[in-house]
Amino acid sequence: MFFQQFLDIETEYRGYKKARFVVVPVPHEATTSYGTGAKRGPDAILRASRHIENFDEELGCEIYRQAPIHTLQPVAVKRLESRIAALLRDEKIPVILGGEHSLTTLGLKPIKKFYNNISVLQLDAHADLRDSYQGRKDSHACVMRRVLEICPAVQVGQRSISGEEWKFAKKTGQFRKIHWAGKLRALPEIVRQLSSNVYISIDVDVFDPGIVPAVGTPEPGGLSWYEVLEILKKVCSAKNVVGFDVVELSPRRDDLVSDFTVAKLVYKLMGYVS
Ligand SMILES: [Mn+2]
């Protein structure tokens, strides 16, 4: 159990009532198939966040002063849907910290009920379009297949897909909404494919593993820090981003870079959203 706040900020900006963003740590790991440790992700992100410069040099402000940030105690997956529903009723923007990727569908279900015209932007090395994996439909490797049962999705940064997923994507037309890593020329196209309300799901293995090595299923290639920021900035300026999750960090004792990079990503995205 931990009792940490996202960022090291004054008490008056941490309360629930004034909060624009509510950070929801979900230390969940049930179907990891390769490297393990995603359940320690939320704790590592929160710890690292306390060392982030609170002033954002790009936006020229202290984001948390305009958009205060409350952090919940860790939430169990079975309570996640109801917690998110409550946050939406209170007009908060949920920021879910994973944990493995399968929790995206749980966060998305109440969002879909609350907002019409919702779509998902997924940043991820993997397509995650399998119908089932290792006998489970709720595997992290199936999360986007489950998401597509809820709402449309645009996928960015992929460089790993199975033959079955390839066929599925071709057959359903999803293939046009996969923007492979290494050929990211289509930023306006990505924006066009998204609906007016957007939920963002970031599997941190979307980054080049040289940037974020601490992931369960690393893939060579991938996006740079500035490529990811450019995509997020563009989408946030064109769309109404109603929530996001950042998942699949598997922290390692000897690697502070990954934890810090992911924590900073969360704060950057809060800045773009607000
Ligand atoms: Mn992935």
Residues whose N, C-alpha, C, O or C-beta is under 5 A from the ligand:
A	BS01	MN	D124 A125 H126 D203 D205
